Amino acid sequence: MDRVVSEAATPLLHSSSSDSSSSSSDAEAQSPAISCRFDFEDLRLKSYDYLCKSPSGFHSYRPLAVLSGHIGSVSCLALCGEFILSASQGKDIIVWQQPDLRVFTRFGHGEGSVKAVVAVGSRVFTAHQDGKIRVWKVSRRSENIFRLTNSLPTTKDYLGKFMKQSNYVQTRRHHKILWIEHADTISCLAVHNGLIYSGSWDKTLKVWRVSDLKCLESIKAHDDAINGVVACKGVVYSASADGKIKAWGRRKEEKKEEEEGRGYSHSLLGILEGHKDVSVNSVVVSEDGKWVYGGNSDGFIMGWEKIGESVRWKVICEKRAHKMAVLCICLMGEFLCSGSADKSIGIWRREAFGRLCNLWVINGHEGPIRCLQAASNGVGGGFLLYSGSLDRSLRVWWVPKGSSSSSSAMGGAAASVAEDSEKAIISC
């Protein structure tokens, strides 16, 4: 969930001293091994400690924290106020409390492998390999217990549609399902303007209303699996293994029809072409909606610029970012972070005309980087970066925002900005 997609999310948990004490024994019993614990006050005073000069003359990072305890590889992350939610292929979700990054609670055991998670108000929505979206809410009896309240499609939705044959679609030979159901793994979720968008390996993009959890629309979006979805300024972008990013939106006449109760529909606004026969694994969009970036399975990051108020996009950036597939990307202002199957994290800065300039490469994980989230804490002139990996760990990094000169004054960045990622290797 990047900064743009999470605009509808608000802090959903509020810990109290009584709840913390009552849950401490349970948390201690399941608390994972945590190394490199840090204090935000220490970070303010000693930011340079996390940027160390290496023998090669470049600069190295060490993580602020290494969090382990997931049953399977970490598949997705979400930021919810003072809490971090991490989910895994092992079907478990851990809620970490800042600033000490201790386990606040766990939930989700026994459900389908978790592929995506977003927070909306007091609820958490999780997407699963079994084709379901599950809705969780903090229990009124105890703030640190998440209770499963619903799953999508809801029973009410089923009952309203299962009698009509016209509501069924054929997914494979001799097999039909309701159009409100996903026929395969749900790989991604996005929240925008009171709607939830879910992308699936069944090639469809579905639209759900947050208020009543009703499925409003199912779009046959791509020719292959959908890997990522993001929304901004009324435009929804879906990234697919078919090598394309497609932009969807509601035109004015369609919005009017919905207001008059005559339906709900998204139209294809444009296609952002990537490399032929190369999967696009992740997509992000800048806060102003002008810049769109996609991470490819061939190790490239591609960027597009939205032309004015029109529905046209042009390629403005094509960078070989990693030696192996780019699995995830996230944005923090003018900075783009990329995670790869080569176990490294790339830090890029968006410059003139949307072009990307490589700043650093962070190494440290023992497995491919599956998910990234960035959070601005106003600490030390930088931001916090959370990375989840197939090595089952969640790591926390501090990334300086300053220029190369100001960063080096703190013992930080390389003296010059490298265009080639191999020129600035940062190791744990």
C-alpha positions in Angstrom: 0.0 0.0 0.0 1.8 3.1 -1.1 1.2 6.6 0.0 -1.2 7.4 -2.8 -3.4 4.3 -2.3 -3.5 4.7 1.5 -5.1 8.2 1.4 -8.4 6.7 2.7 -6.7 4.9 5.5 -6.7 6.2 9.1 -5.1 4.9 12.3 -7.2 1.9 13.3 -5.6 1.0 16.7 -5.1 3.0 19.8 -3.2 1.2 22.5 -3.6 1.9 26.2 -1.5 1.0 29.2 -4.1 -1.5 30.4 -4.3 -3.2 27.1 -0.6 -3.3 26.7 -0.1 -4.9 30.1 -2.9 -7.5 29.6 -1.5 -8.5 26.2 2.2 -8.5 27.2 2.3 -12.0 28.3 0.8 -13.3 25.1 3.1 -11.1 23.0 6.1 -12.3 24.9 5.2 -15.9 24.4 5.1 -15.4 20.6 7.6 -12.5 20.3 10.1 -13.1 17.5 13.8 -12.6 17.7 14.5 -8.9 17.0 17.9 -7.4 16.5 19.2 -3.9 16.0 16.4 -2.3 18.2 16.4 1.4 18.0 14.9 4.5 19.6 13.6 7.4 17.5 15.4 9.8 19.8 18.7 8.0 19.2 18.0 8.2 15.5 17.5 12.0 15.7 20.8 12.4 17.5 22.9 9.7 15.8 21.5 9.3 12.2 25.0 9.0 10.9 25.5 5.7 12.8 23.3 4.0 10.3 25.4 5.2 7.3 28.9 3.8 7.7 31.9 4.2 5.4 32.8 0.9 3.8 36.4 -0.2 2.8 35.5 0.3 -0.9 35.0 4.0 -0.4 31.2 3.8 -0.8 28.8 3.9 2.1 26.9 1.0 3.7 23.6 0.7 5.5 22.8 -1.4 8.5 19.1 -2.0 9.4 17.5 -0.2 12.3 15.7 -3.5 13.1 15.4 -7.0 11.9 12.0 -8.5 12.7 11.4 -12.3 12.4 8.6 -14.6 13.4 6.4 -15.2 10.4 5.5 -18.7 9.5 6.2 -18.1 5.8 7.8 -15.5 3.5 6.6 -12.0 4.1 4.3 -11.2 1.2 2.8 -7.7 2.0 3.0 -4.7 4.3 0.6 -2.0 5.4 1.1 1.1 7.5 -1.7 2.0 9.9 -1.0 5.0 12.0 1.5 4.0 14.7 1.3 0.3 13.6 2.8 -1.8 10.9 1.0 -4.8 9.6 3.0 -7.6 7.9 1.4 -10.7 6.3 2.9 -13.8 5.0 2.5 -16.8 2.7 2.1 -18.8 6.0 -1.4 -17.3 6.4 -0.4 -15.2 9.5 -0.6 -11.4 10.0 1.5 -9.7 12.7 0.8 -6.2 14.0 4.0 -4.4 15.1 3.8 -1.4 17.4 6.1 1.6 17.0 8.5 2.9 18.1 10.0 -0.2 19.7 8.6 -2.6 17.0 7.3 -5.2 19.4 4.6 -7.6 18.5 1.2 -6.0 19.4 -0.9 -8.9 18.2 -1.3 -11.6 15.6 -4.3 -12.7 13.6 -5.4 -14.5 10.5 -4.1 -18.0 11.2 -5.8 -20.8 9.2 -7.0 -18.7 6.3 -5.7 -18.7 2.8 -2.2 -17.4 2.2 -2.2 -13.6 2.4 -1.3 -11.7 -0.8 -2.3 -8.1 0.0 -3.5 -6.0 3.0 -5.0 -2.5 3.3 -6.5 -0.5 6.2 -9.7 1.6 5.9 -10.8 3.4 9.1 -11.2 0.8 11.8 -11.2 -2.2 9.4 -8.5 -4.2 7.7 -9.0 -5.9 4.3 -6.8 -8.8 3.4 -6.7 -10.6 0.0 -6.0 -14.3 -0.1 -4.8 -17.1 -2.3 -8.2 -18.8 -2.0 -9.8 -15.9 -3.9 -11.4 -14.3 -0.9 -11.2 -10.8 0.6 -11.5 -11.0 4.4 -12.6 -8.1 6.6 -11.2 -7.7 10.1 -12.1 -5.3 12.9 -10.6 -4.7 16.3 -12.7 -6.4 18.9 -14.6 -4.2 21.3 -13.8 -6.5 24.1 -10.0 -6.1 23.6 -8.2 -3.6 21.5 -5.4 -6.0 20.6 -7.6 -8.7 19.1 -8.7 -8.7 15.5 -12.1 -10.3 14.7 -13.1 -11.6 11.3 -16.4 -9.8 10.5 -17.0 -10.6 6.9 -15.6 -11.9 3.6 -16.1 -10.7 0.1 -18.3 -11.5 -1.7 -20.7 -11.2 1.2 -23.6 -13.7 1.8 -26.0 -10.9 1.0 -24.4 -10.4 -2.4 -24.6 -14.2 -3.1 -28.2 -14.4 -2.1 -29.1 -11.5 -4.4 -27.5 -13.0 -7.5 -27.3 -16.8 -7.4 -30.8 -17.4 -8.8 -30.2 -15.7 -12.1 -28.2 -17.6 -14.7 -27.2 -14.3 -16.3 -25.1 -13.6 -13.2 -22.8 -16.5 -13.9 -19.6 -16.5 -16.0 -17.7 -19.4 -17.3 -14.1 -19.7 -15.9 -13.1 -23.0 -17.5 -14.8 -25.9 -19.2 -17.9 -27.1 -17.4 -17.4 -24.7 -14.6 -19.2 -21.4 -13.9 -19.1 -18.9 -11.0 -20.9 -15.7 -10.1 -19.4 -12.6 -11.6 -18.8 -11.2 -8.2 -16.4 -14.0 -7.3 -12.7 -14.2 -8.1 -11.8 -17.5 -9.8 -8.1 -17.4 -8.7 -5.7 -15.8 -6.2 -6.3 -12.1 -5.4 -2.9 -10.6 -5.7 -3.5 -6.9 -4.9 -5.8 -4.3 -3.3 -6.2 -0.6 -3.6 -8.5 1.9 -1.8 -9.7 5.1 -3.5 -12.8 7.4 -3.1 -14.7 4.9 -0.9 -14.0 2.0 -3.2 -11.8 -1.1 -3.0 -10.2 -2.4 -6.2 -9.0 -6.0 -6.2 -6.8 -7.5 -8.9 -6.5 -11.2 -9.5 -4.7 -13.9 -11.3 -8.0 -14.6 -13.0 -7.3 -11.5 -15.1 -10.2 -9.5 -13.7 -10.3 -6.2 -11.7 -13.3 -6.0 -9.4 -14.8 -2.9 -7.7 -16.3 -3.0 -4.2 -18.0 -0.3 -2.2 -16.5 0.2 1.3 -19.7 1.3 2.9 -21.8 -1.9 2.3 -19.1 -4.3 0.9 -21.1 -4.8 -2.3 -19.4 -5.8 -5.5 -20.3 -3.1 -8.0 -18.4 -4.2 -11.1 -16.1 -6.9 -12.6 -13.8 -5.8 -15.4 -12.1 -8.2 -17.8 -9.0 -6.1 -17.6 -6.0 -8.1 -18.9 -4.9 -11.1 -21.0 -2.8 -12.5 -18.1 -2.6 -12.3 -14.3 -2.9 -8.9 -12.6 0.0 -8.3 -10.2 -0.6 -4.8 -9.0 -3.2 -2.0 -8.7 -2.9 1.6 -7.6 -5.3 4.5 -7.7 -4.9 8.3 -7.7 -7.0 11.3 -8.9 -9.8 9.2 -10.1 -7.6 7.0 -12.2 -7.0 3.3 -11.4 -3.9 1.6 -12.8 -3.6 -2.2 -13.1 -0.3 -3.9 -13.9 -0.3 -7.4 -15.4 1.9 -10.3 -16.5 0.8 -9.5 -20.1 3.4 -6.7 -20.0 0.9 -3.8 -19.8 -0.3 -1.2 -17.3 -3.9 -0.2 -18.0 -5.6 3.0 -16.8 -9.2 2.9 -15.8 -11.7 5.7 -14.9 -15.2 6.8 -14.9 -16.2 9.4 -17.5 -18.6 12.2 -16.6 -21.5 10.6 -18.3 -21.0 7.3 -16.5 -20.8 9.2 -13.1 -24.2 10.8 -14.0 -25.7 7.4 -14.8 -24.6 6.1 -11.5 -26.2 9.0 -9.7 -29.4 8.3 -11.5 -29.2 4.6 -10.4 -28.6 3.2 -13.9 -25.4 1.3 -13.2 -21.7 1.6 -12.4 -18.9 1.2 -14.9 -15.2 2.0 -15.5 -13.8 2.6 -18.9 -10.4 2.0 -20.3 -8.6 5.3 -20.5 -5.3 4.2 -21.9 -2.6 1.5 -22.1 0.9 2.1 -20.9 3.0 -0.3 -22.9 6.0 -2.0 -21.3 8.5 -4.5 -22.7 6.9 -7.1 -24.9 6.3 -10.4 -23.2 7.7 -9.1 -19.9 5.6 -9.2 -16.8 4.9 -5.9 -14.9 5.0 -6.9 -11.3 4.3 -3.6 -9.5 2.9 -0.2 -10.2 3.0 3.1 -8.4 1.8 6.7 -9.1 2.9 10.0 -7.7 0.6 12.0 -5.5 -0.2 14.5 -8.2 -1.1 11.7 -10.6 1.5 12.9 -13.2 4.1 10.1 -13.0 3.5 6.4 -13.2 6.2 3.8 -12.7 6.2 0.0 -13.2 8.6 -2.7 -12.1 9.3 -5.4 -14.6 10.4 -9.0 -14.4 13.4 -8.3 -16.7 14.9 -6.0 -14.0 13.8 -2.7 -15.6 11.8 0.2 -14.1 9.7 2.1 -16.6 8.1 5.5 -16.2 5.3 7.3 -17.9 4.1 10.9 -17.8 0.5 11.8 -17.9 0.0 14.6 -20.5 -1.9 17.5 -19.0 -5.6 16.7 -18.2 -5.8 14.4 -21.2 -5.9 10.6 -21.0 -2.5 10.1 -22.7 0.7 8.8 -21.3 4.2 8.9 -22.8 7.3 6.9 -21.8 9.9 9.1 -20.1 12.1 6.6 -18.3 13.5 3.1 -18.9 16.1 2.0 -16.3 17.9 -1.3 -15.8 17.4 -1.2 -12.0 18.4 -4.8 -11.0 20.1 -7.9 -12.2 16.9 -9.9 -11.6 13.1 -9.2 -11.6 11.8 -6.1 -9.9 9.1 -7.5 -7.5 7.9 -4.3 -5.8 8.3 -0.6 -5.8 7.1 2.3 -3.6 7.2 6.1 -3.6 8.1 8.6 -0.9 7.8 12.0 -2.4 10.6 12.4 -5.0 12.2 9.1 -4.0 11.4 5.7 -5.5 12.4 2.4 -3.8 12.6 -0.9 -5.7 12.8 -4.4 -4.3 14.2 -7.2 -6.4 14.6 -11.0 -6.7 18.3 -10.3 -6.5 17.8 -9.6 -2.8 18.7 -5.9 -3.1 16.8 -2.7 -2.6 17.4 0.3 -5.0 16.9 3.9 -3.9 16.1 6.3 -6.8 15.4 10.0 -7.0 12.9 11.5 -9.5 14.5 14.3 -11.3 13.6 16.6 -14.2 11.0 15.2 -16.7 10.3 12.2 -14.3 13.7 10.5 -15.0 15.2 8.4 -12.3 18.7 8.8 -10.9 20.2 5.9 -8.8 21.4 6.9 -5.3 22.1 3.7 -3.5 21.6 0.0 -3.4 20.8 -1.7 -0.1 21.8 -5.3 0.5 21.1 -7.3 3.6 18.2 -9.6 3.1 18.9 -13.3 2.5 16.0 -13.7 0.1 14.1 -11.8 -2.7 12.5 -8.6 -1.6 8.7 -9.1 -1.9 7.2 -5.9 -0.5 8.3 -2.3 0.5 6.6 0.5 2.4 8.0 4.0 3.1 6.9 6.3 6.0 7.9 9.9 6.6 8.6 10.5 10.3 10.4 13.8 10.1 13.4 12.1 11.7 17.0 13.1 10.8 15.9 14.6 7.5 15.0 11.2 6.0 12.3 8.5 5.9 11.8 5.0 7.2 11.7 2.1 4.7 10.2 -1.3 5.6 11.1 -4.3 3.5 9.6 -7.8 3.6 11.4 -10.8 2.1 11.1 -14.4 1.2 13.7 -14.9 4.0 10.7 -14.5 6.4 12.1 -11.3 7.9 10.9 -7.7 8.0 13.7 -5.1 8.1 13.6 -1.4 8.9 16.0 1.1 7.2 16.6 4.8 7.5 17.0 6.6 4.2 18.4 10.2 4.1 16.5 12.7 2.0 19.3 15.2 1.7 21.6 15.8 -1.3 24.8 13.8 -1.6 26.7 16.7 0.0 24.4 17.0 3.0 24.3 13.3 3.5 28.0 12.9 3.5 28.2 15.6 6.1 26.4 13.0 8.3 28.7 10.3 7.2 26.0 9.3 4.6 25.7 9.2 0.9 28.1 8.6 -1.9 29.9 11.8 -3.1 28.3 11.6 -6.5 25.0 10.3 -7.8 25.6 7.1 -9.8 23.6 6.4 -12.9 24.7 2.8 -12.8 23.4 0.8 -9.8 26.6 -1.2 -9.6 28.5 2.0 -8.7 27.0 2.4 -5.3 26.5 -0.9 -3.5 25.2 -0.6 0.1 25.6 -3.6 2.3 24.3 -4.7 5.7 
